[in-house]
Amino acid sequence: MRIRISRRVALAAGALALLGATTAPGVAMATGERSDDSPKPTVVLVHGAWADSSSWAPVMERLRKDGYPVRAIANPLQGLTDDTAYVSSYLAAIDGPVVLVGHSYGGAVITNAASDPDVKALVYIAGFIPAKGETVGELAAKSSPPIPLISTQVPDGTDVSIDPDHFREAFAADVDKTTAADMAAAQRPANTKAVSDASVEEAFRTVPSWSLITRQDHAIAPDLQRFMSARAGSHTEEVNASHAVMISRPGTVTHVIEDAARSTR
């Protein structure tokens, strides 16, 4: 039996073929194309010294609202070598693409921990971006004035924390006094190996990176942030904010992270 096809239907079918109309009913998506509803990457947040995972709470709330799976890793702050191994072990347990975000010293950690092939973007939030062989201490020495620190001898060396009387000024100048006082009381000390261990990887050479520079930062000088970001070839944005930008400007931080995340889809 012959099946007759009207001229109008035949022309329509031909037009679809010429235009590559892969979204027509019953037509498979062309190889290499991605659907707009493809899974979003997991955003992994790594805090720095004198903070903890809870410092990401306002950013996590916004990312989840926008449909992103989120992990906030408890960075041990025991030295760049150990912290890198710790974060790397968590990355290995995450399936699918990852956007790896580091604040402050956490930037040095993600620079070394991003060897997992699923890491598709790096985001530095007021972060250190060391080159191979460089230490965070060497970079921090270029930032002035120095942070007022208190040292404590511990079984595995020396831990340092910010003098609570100067915490708000040094770390969170644009955060309300009550919140800043709570942050000062809850800050996690960092072992001095965090600033003395040399960086051994330069993940930003192979992984696209973004950097948010904080213009009112008293912990890492804005000019130092600009130098590191330019050296890394990062997509750069700036904001009028203190070092604790994830608390004072969570919307801006979320915007930069989601810009990086969209590049992976």
C-alpha positions as CSV (number, residue, x, y, z in Angstrom):
1,M,0.0,0.0,0.0
2,R,1.3,3.4,-0.9
3,I,1.3,6.1,1.7
4,R,0.7,9.6,0.3
5,I,2.3,12.5,1.9
6,S,1.0,16.0,1.3
7,R,3.3,18.6,-0.2
8,R,2.8,20.8,2.9
9,V,4.0,18.0,5.2
10,A,6.9,17.2,3.0
11,L,8.1,20.8,2.9
12,A,7.8,21.0,6.7
13,A,9.8,17.9,7.2
14,G,12.5,19.2,4.8
15,A,12.7,22.5,6.7
16,L,13.1,20.8,10.0
17,A,16.0,18.7,8.5
18,L,17.7,21.8,7.1
19,L,17.4,23.8,10.3
20,G,18.5,20.9,12.5
21,A,15.3,21.2,14.6
22,T,16.4,18.7,17.2
23,T,13.8,19.8,19.6
24,A,10.9,18.6,17.4
25,P,8.8,15.7,19.0
26,G,10.3,12.3,18.3
27,V,13.6,13.8,17.0
28,A,16.8,12.9,19.0
29,M,19.2,15.7,20.2
30,A,22.2,16.1,17.9
31,T,25.4,14.6,19.2
32,G,27.5,17.1,21.3
33,E,24.5,19.4,22.2
34,R,23.5,19.9,25.8
35,S,20.0,20.4,27.1
36,D,19.2,23.5,29.1
37,D,18.0,21.3,31.8
38,S,21.2,19.3,32.2
39,P,22.3,18.7,35.8
40,K,23.9,21.7,37.5
41,P,27.5,21.2,38.8
42,T,28.1,20.7,42.5
43,V,29.5,23.8,44.2
44,V,32.1,22.9,46.7
45,L,33.0,25.8,49.2
46,V,36.3,25.8,51.0
47,H,36.7,28.4,53.8
48,G,40.0,30.0,54.8
49,A,41.7,30.7,58.1
50,W,39.8,32.3,61.0
51,A,36.4,31.2,59.6
52,D,34.5,27.9,59.3
53,S,31.9,26.3,57.0
54,S,29.1,28.3,58.6
55,S,30.5,31.4,57.1
56,W,29.1,30.2,53.7
57,A,25.6,29.9,55.0
58,P,24.1,33.0,53.3
59,V,25.8,31.9,50.0
60,M,24.6,28.3,50.3
61,E,21.0,29.5,50.8
62,R,21.1,31.4,47.6
63,L,22.8,28.7,45.6
64,R,20.3,26.0,46.8
65,K,17.4,28.4,45.9
66,D,18.8,28.5,42.4
67,G,19.0,24.7,42.2
68,Y,22.7,24.0,42.8
69,P,23.9,21.1,44.9
70,V,26.3,22.5,47.5
71,R,29.0,21.1,49.8
72,A,30.8,23.3,52.4
73,I,34.0,21.4,53.5
74,A,35.5,21.9,56.9
75,N,39.0,22.9,56.0
76,P,41.3,21.6,58.7
77,L,43.7,24.6,58.5
78,Q,46.6,22.4,59.5
79,G,49.0,23.2,56.6
80,L,48.7,23.5,52.8
81,T,49.9,19.9,52.2
82,D,47.6,18.2,54.6
83,D,44.6,20.5,53.8
84,T,45.0,19.8,50.1
85,A,45.0,16.1,50.6
86,Y,41.9,16.4,52.9
87,V,39.9,18.4,50.4
88,S,41.0,16.2,47.5
89,S,39.6,13.2,49.2
90,Y,36.2,14.8,49.4
91,L,36.3,15.9,45.8
92,A,37.0,12.3,44.7
93,A,33.7,11.2,46.4
94,I,31.5,13.7,44.4
95,D,30.0,12.5,41.1
96,G,29.8,14.9,38.2
97,P,31.1,18.3,37.4
98,V,32.3,20.5,40.3
99,V,32.8,24.3,40.7
100,L,35.5,24.6,43.4
101,V,35.4,27.8,45.5
102,G,38.0,29.1,48.0
103,H,37.9,32.0,50.3
104,S,41.2,33.6,51.5
105,Y,43.6,30.8,52.4
106,G,41.1,28.4,50.9
107,G,42.1,29.8,47.5
108,A,45.6,28.3,48.0
109,V,44.0,25.0,48.9
110,I,41.8,24.8,45.8
111,T,44.7,25.8,43.6
112,N,46.4,22.6,44.8
113,A,43.4,20.3,45.2
114,A,41.8,20.7,41.8
115,S,43.6,17.8,40.1
116,D,40.3,15.9,39.9
117,P,39.2,16.0,36.3
118,D,35.6,16.7,37.4
119,V,36.7,20.2,38.6
120,K,35.5,22.4,35.8
121,A,35.9,25.9,37.3
122,L,37.8,27.6,40.1
123,V,36.4,30.6,42.0
124,Y,38.6,32.7,44.3
125,I,36.7,34.9,46.8
126,A,39.2,37.4,48.2
127,G,41.6,34.4,47.8
128,F,45.2,33.6,47.8
129,I,46.3,32.3,44.4
130,P,49.9,31.0,44.9
131,A,52.2,30.1,42.0
132,K,54.2,26.8,42.2
133,G,56.9,27.0,44.9
134,E,55.3,30.0,46.5
135,T,54.0,30.1,50.1
136,V,51.0,31.9,51.4
137,G,53.3,33.6,53.9
138,E,55.4,35.1,51.1
139,L,52.3,36.5,49.5
140,A,50.8,37.7,52.9
141,A,54.1,39.6,53.5
142,K,53.2,41.8,50.6
143,S,49.9,42.9,52.2
144,S,49.9,45.7,54.7
145,P,49.2,46.4,57.5
146,P,49.9,43.0,59.0
147,I,47.0,41.2,60.7
148,P,47.1,41.4,64.5
149,L,47.6,37.7,65.4
150,I,47.8,35.7,68.7
151,S,49.9,32.6,68.8
152,T,49.2,29.4,70.7
153,Q,51.6,26.5,71.1
154,V,49.9,23.2,70.2
155,P,51.2,19.6,70.0
156,D,51.8,20.0,66.3
157,G,53.5,23.4,66.2
158,T,51.9,26.8,66.5
159,D,48.4,28.0,65.8
160,V,47.5,31.6,65.1
161,S,44.2,33.4,65.4
162,I,43.2,37.1,65.1
163,D,43.2,39.1,68.2
164,P,39.4,39.3,69.0
165,D,39.8,43.0,69.9
166,H,40.8,43.7,66.3
167,F,38.9,41.0,64.5
168,R,36.2,43.2,63.0
169,E,38.6,45.8,61.8
170,A,40.9,43.3,60.2
171,F,38.4,40.7,58.9
172,A,34.9,41.9,58.8
173,A,34.7,45.7,58.9
174,D,31.4,45.9,57.0
175,V,29.7,43.2,59.1
176,D,27.5,44.3,62.0
177,K,29.2,44.4,65.4
178,T,27.2,41.5,67.0
179,T,27.9,39.2,64.0
180,A,31.5,40.2,63.9
181,A,31.9,39.6,67.6
182,D,30.4,36.1,67.2
183,M,32.7,35.4,64.3
184,A,35.7,36.5,66.4
185,A,34.7,34.2,69.3
186,A,34.1,31.2,66.9
187,Q,37.1,31.7,64.6
188,R,39.2,28.6,63.9
189,P,42.9,29.0,64.4
190,A,45.3,28.1,61.6
191,N,48.5,26.2,62.0
192,T,51.6,28.2,60.8
193,K,52.2,25.4,58.3
194,A,49.3,27.0,56.4
195,V,51.6,29.8,55.5
196,S,54.9,28.0,55.3
197,D,54.0,25.0,53.1
198,A,54.9,25.7,49.5
199,S,52.3,25.4,46.8
200,V,53.0,22.5,44.4
201,E,50.2,22.9,41.8
202,E,48.9,25.6,39.5
203,A,45.4,24.4,38.7
204,F,44.5,27.8,37.2
205,R,46.8,27.0,34.3
206,T,44.4,24.3,33.0
207,V,41.1,25.1,34.8
208,P,39.1,28.3,34.0
209,S,39.1,30.6,37.0
210,W,37.1,33.5,38.4
211,S,38.2,36.0,41.1
212,L,36.2,38.4,43.3
213,I,38.4,41.2,44.6
214,T,37.4,43.0,47.8
215,R,38.3,46.7,47.6
216,Q,37.9,47.3,51.3
217,D,39.9,44.3,52.4
218,H,42.3,44.7,55.4
219,A,43.4,41.1,55.4
220,I,44.6,40.7,51.8
221,A,45.4,44.0,50.1
222,P,43.2,44.6,47.0
223,D,46.3,45.3,44.9
224,L,47.8,41.9,45.9
225,Q,44.5,40.3,45.0
226,R,44.6,42.0,41.6
227,F,48.2,40.9,41.0
228,M,47.4,37.2,41.8
229,S,44.2,37.3,39.7
230,A,45.9,38.8,36.7
231,R,48.8,36.3,36.9
232,A,46.2,33.4,37.0
233,G,44.3,34.8,34.1
234,S,41.1,34.8,36.1
235,H,37.8,36.5,35.1
236,T,37.8,39.3,37.6
237,E,35.1,41.3,39.4
238,E,35.5,43.8,42.2
239,V,33.2,44.8,45.1
240,N,33.3,47.3,47.9
241,A,33.5,44.8,50.8
242,S,35.7,43.6,53.6
243,H,37.5,40.3,53.7
244,A,34.3,38.6,55.1
245,V,32.5,39.3,51.8
246,M,30.6,36.0,51.9
247,I,28.8,37.4,55.0
248,S,28.4,41.1,54.0
249,R,27.8,40.6,50.2
250,P,26.5,37.1,49.7
251,G,24.5,38.0,46.6
252,T,27.7,39.2,44.9
253,V,29.6,36.1,45.8
254,T,26.7,33.9,44.6
255,H,26.6,35.8,41.3
256,V,30.3,35.2,40.6
257,I,30.0,31.5,41.5
258,E,27.0,31.0,39.2
259,D,28.8,32.8,36.4
260,A,31.5,30.2,36.7
261,A,29.0,27.4,37.0
262,R,27.2,28.4,33.8
263,S,30.5,28.0,31.9
264,T,30.5,24.3,32.8
265,R,27.1,23.5,31.2
